[in-house]
Amino acid sequence: MSAAAPTPGPAPQSTVPADAAAASLPTAGRPARPRWQETLWLLARNPTAAVSGAVLLLIVLVAVFDEALAPSGPNEISVEDRLQSPSPEHPFGTDDLGRDIFSRVILGAAVSLRVGFLAVAFALVIGSLIGLLAGFYGRWVDDVLMRFMDILFAFPAVLLAIAVLAVRGPGAGNTALAIGIVYIPVFARVTRASVLGVREEVYVRASRSVGASDLRLLTRHVLPNAAPPIIVQTSISLAFAVLAEAALSFLGLGTQPPNPSWGLMLAEGRGFIDLAWWLAFFPGMAIFVTVLCFNLLGDGLRDVLDPRQRTLMAGGGR
């Protein structure tokens, strides 16, 4: 007689947690997060970059709405209130003509940031174009363009800016032009170095093999993938552009009186530094905070846009 077949017992329950099982499901149908959203998310996880970005956003908003936020005009003179120390009525005190320093710092933010942004935008467009062409085509194009950049690099930055202003004359617009010319070689070199590493990638050679034009290669493949170092350089250059504008205005070559500018306010308060420290202290602190925040934001962007650091940060390695 044959033995009875064993009765199957209850199926063993899986010991894999539900969360792990859900995580193991395929995620092909899950939409990928856009790169710019992931970049902002990673920046927000960096406390230093997040705080610096928030402070810079506040400074930009103050510069945009300067006239609405300033308690008084930049040149409202009140002789009886001259050289008053900081008080509830005048938080930053008054200068030798009785003008409110708090109002002038707010209004000076628009002037200093406008010059900085215009200078960097000019240098970014011209320098990136030169570096893009030099790095992509190479050979004699690279030699001609980069030797010209080397000539500009041979001049000290401040001396070159002073030479441009000596020809063009002082003023906010000419200051932006002078600073922009100084920073063109910086953007050209950064862009060229990035393009040299991108132009031989597989996707670029594949697009070229199917007949893509140079313009399409530059705009669709090379420039977008060479952009991260350029973005970081833009943030760092904004810091130095604000600092350069303050230096030129301090020397009397930038923004001209009676228009408020942080560098010009420093120059005007220099003669009263022993008698009224607040004349130079608050414009100097505005320059210090703005430049520091641009530099710290640039460091954060460098970490986020670097592929290796980006992978570590996204995986919780930092």
C-alpha positions in Angstrom: 0.0 0.0 0.0 1.3 3.4 -0.9 2.0 6.0 1.8 -0.4 8.9 2.1 0.8 12.1 0.5 1.8 14.6 3.1 -0.7 17.4 3.7 0.7 20.7 2.8 1.0 23.1 5.7 0.3 26.8 5.7 2.6 28.8 3.4 5.4 30.5 5.4 4.9 34.2 5.9 7.5 36.6 4.4 9.7 38.1 7.0 10.5 41.1 4.7 9.2 44.4 6.2 6.4 46.1 4.2 8.5 49.2 3.8 11.4 47.2 2.3 9.1 45.4 0.0 7.6 48.7 -1.2 11.0 50.1 -1.7 12.0 47.1 -3.8 9.2 47.7 -6.3 10.2 49.0 -9.7 10.1 52.8 -9.9 10.1 53.1 -13.6 6.7 54.7 -13.5 7.6 57.2 -10.9 8.4 60.6 -12.5 11.9 61.8 -12.0 12.5 65.1 -10.1 13.6 67.9 -12.4 17.3 68.7 -12.0 16.7 72.3 -10.8 14.3 71.1 -8.1 16.9 68.6 -6.9 19.6 71.3 -6.9 17.4 73.6 -4.8 16.6 70.7 -2.4 20.3 69.9 -2.0 21.1 73.6 -1.4 18.4 73.7 1.3 20.0 70.8 3.0 23.2 72.8 3.3 22.6 75.2 6.2 25.4 77.6 5.2 24.2 77.9 1.6 20.6 78.1 2.6 21.2 81.0 5.1 23.4 82.8 2.6 20.8 82.5 -0.1 18.1 83.7 2.2 20.1 86.8 3.2 21.0 87.6 -0.4 17.3 87.3 -1.4 16.5 89.8 1.4 19.2 92.2 0.2 17.9 91.9 -3.4 14.4 92.6 -2.2 15.6 95.6 -0.3 17.4 96.9 -3.4 14.3 96.4 -5.5 11.9 98.1 -3.1 14.4 100.6 -1.8 12.4 103.8 -2.2 9.4 102.2 -0.5 11.5 101.0 2.4 13.7 104.0 3.0 12.3 106.3 5.7 13.7 109.4 4.0 15.3 110.4 0.7 19.0 110.0 0.1 19.8 113.7 0.2 17.3 115.1 2.7 19.5 117.5 4.7 18.8 118.3 8.4 21.6 120.4 9.8 20.2 120.3 13.3 20.4 116.5 13.2 24.0 116.2 11.9 26.3 113.5 13.3 23.7 112.0 15.6 24.6 108.5 16.9 22.3 105.6 16.2 18.9 106.0 17.9 15.3 104.8 17.4 14.6 107.8 15.1 17.8 107.1 13.1 18.8 103.4 13.5 22.2 104.0 11.8 22.7 107.6 12.9 23.2 110.6 10.6 26.1 112.0 8.6 27.8 115.4 8.7 24.8 116.9 6.7 22.1 115.3 8.8 21.2 112.7 6.2 19.8 109.4 7.5 22.4 106.7 7.1 19.8 103.9 7.3 18.0 105.3 4.3 21.2 105.9 2.4 22.4 102.3 3.0 19.1 100.9 1.7 19.2 103.2 -1.4 22.9 102.4 -1.9 22.1 98.7 -2.1 20.3 99.3 -5.4 23.2 101.2 -6.9 25.9 98.7 -5.7 24.0 95.6 -6.7 22.9 97.1 -10.1 26.5 97.8 -11.0 27.6 94.3 -9.8 24.9 92.5 -11.7 25.4 94.4 -14.9 29.1 93.9 -14.8 28.9 90.2 -14.2 26.1 89.8 -16.9 28.3 91.6 -19.4 31.4 89.5 -18.5 29.3 86.3 -18.5 27.9 86.7 -22.0 31.2 87.9 -23.7 33.6 85.7 -21.7 31.4 82.5 -22.0 31.1 83.1 -25.8 34.8 83.4 -26.2 35.6 80.4 -24.0 32.9 78.3 -25.8 34.3 79.0 -29.3 37.9 78.6 -28.1 37.3 75.3 -26.4 35.0 73.8 -29.1 37.0 74.7 -32.2 40.5 74.7 -30.8 43.6 75.2 -33.0 44.1 78.7 -34.3 40.7 79.9 -32.9 41.8 78.9 -29.4 45.2 80.4 -29.9 44.0 83.8 -31.1 41.2 84.2 -28.5 43.0 83.0 -25.5 46.2 85.0 -26.2 44.0 88.1 -26.2 42.6 87.0 -22.9 46.1 86.5 -21.6 46.8 90.1 -22.5 43.9 91.3 -20.4 45.0 89.0 -17.6 48.5 90.6 -17.6 47.0 93.9 -16.3 46.1 94.1 -12.5 42.4 94.1 -12.2 42.0 97.5 -10.4 44.6 99.1 -12.7 42.7 97.9 -15.8 39.4 99.2 -14.4 40.9 102.6 -13.6 42.3 102.7 -17.2 38.9 102.1 -18.6 37.3 104.7 -16.4 40.1 107.2 -17.3 39.0 106.8 -20.9 35.2 106.6 -20.4 34.9 108.9 -17.3 33.5 108.1 -13.9 29.9 107.0 -13.3 27.9 104.0 -12.4 27.4 102.8 -16.0 31.1 103.1 -16.9 32.0 101.4 -13.6 29.9 98.4 -14.6 31.6 98.4 -18.0 35.0 98.6 -16.5 34.4 95.8 -14.0 32.8 93.7 -16.8 35.9 94.0 -19.0 38.1 92.9 -16.1 36.1 89.7 -15.6 35.8 88.7 -19.2 39.0 86.6 -19.2 37.9 84.8 -16.0 34.7 83.6 -17.6 36.5 82.8 -20.8 39.1 80.5 -19.1 36.5 78.8 -16.9 34.2 78.1 -19.9 37.1 76.9 -22.1 38.3 74.5 -19.5 34.8 73.1 -19.1 34.1 72.8 -22.8 37.4 71.0 -23.4 36.2 68.2 -21.1 32.7 68.0 -22.7 33.4 68.2 -26.4 34.9 64.7 -26.6 32.1 63.0 -24.7 30.3 60.1 -26.3 27.0 61.9 -26.7 28.7 64.8 -28.5 30.5 62.5 -30.9 27.3 60.6 -31.5 25.4 63.8 -32.4 28.2 64.9 -34.7 28.1 61.5 -36.5 24.4 61.8 -37.3 25.0 65.2 -38.9 24.2 67.7 -36.1 25.4 71.2 -36.9 28.0 73.0 -34.8 25.3 75.4 -33.5 23.1 72.5 -32.3 26.1 70.8 -30.7 27.0 74.0 -28.8 23.5 74.9 -27.7 22.0 71.5 -27.0 24.9 69.4 -25.8 28.1 71.3 -25.0 26.9 74.4 -23.2 24.3 72.8 -20.9 26.8 70.2 -19.7 29.6 72.8 -19.3 27.4 75.2 -17.3 28.0 74.1 -13.7 31.5 75.6 -13.3 30.2 78.8 -15.0 27.3 79.1 -12.6 29.7 78.8 -9.6 32.0 81.4 -11.1 29.0 83.7 -11.6 28.2 83.6 -7.9 31.9 84.2 -6.9 32.3 87.0 -9.5 29.2 88.8 -8.1 30.9 89.0 -4.8 34.1 90.5 -6.2 32.1 92.8 -8.5 30.3 94.4 -5.5 33.7 94.7 -3.8 35.2 96.3 -6.9 32.4 98.8 -7.3 32.9 99.8 -3.6 36.6 100.2 -4.2 36.2 102.3 -7.3 33.6 104.5 -5.7 35.8 104.9 -2.6 38.5 106.2 -5.0 36.1 108.6 -6.5 35.9 106.8 -9.9 32.6 105.0 -9.5 29.3 106.3 -8.4 29.4 110.1 -8.0 27.9 112.3 -5.2 25.2 113.0 -4.2 24.0 109.5 -5.3 24.4 106.9 -2.5 26.8 104.0 -2.9 28.3 101.9 -0.2 31.8 102.6 -1.3 31.2 106.3 -1.6 29.6 106.4 1.8 32.8 104.7 3.2 34.9 107.4 1.6 32.7 110.2 3.0 32.8 108.7 6.5 36.6 108.2 6.5 37.2 111.7 7.7 34.8 111.3 10.7 36.0 107.8 11.8 37.1 109.1 15.2 34.2 111.4 15.8 31.3 109.3 14.2 32.2 105.7 13.7 28.7 104.8 12.3 29.3 106.8 9.1 31.7 104.1 7.8 30.7 101.1 10.0 27.2 100.4 8.5 28.1 100.8 4.8 31.2 98.6 5.5 29.0 96.0 7.1 26.6 96.0 4.2 29.5 95.3 1.8 30.9 92.6 4.2 27.6 90.7 4.5 26.8 90.9 0.8 30.3 89.7 -0.3 30.4 87.0 2.3 27.0 85.6 1.4 27.9 85.5 -2.3 31.0 83.6 -1.5 29.3 81.1 0.8 26.5 80.6 -1.8 29.2 79.9 -4.4 30.8 77.3 -2.2 27.4 75.6 -1.8 26.7 75.7 -5.5 30.1 74.2 -6.2 29.3 71.2 -3.9 25.8 70.7 -5.3 26.8 70.9 -9.0 29.9 68.7 -8.6 28.7 65.2 -9.7 30.7 63.3 -7.0 29.6 65.6 -4.2 26.1 65.7 -5.6 25.9 61.9 -5.4 27.2 61.9 -1.8 24.7 64.6 -0.7 21.8 62.9 -2.4 22.7 59.6 -0.7 23.0 61.2 2.7 26.7 61.0 2.8 27.0 64.6 3.9 
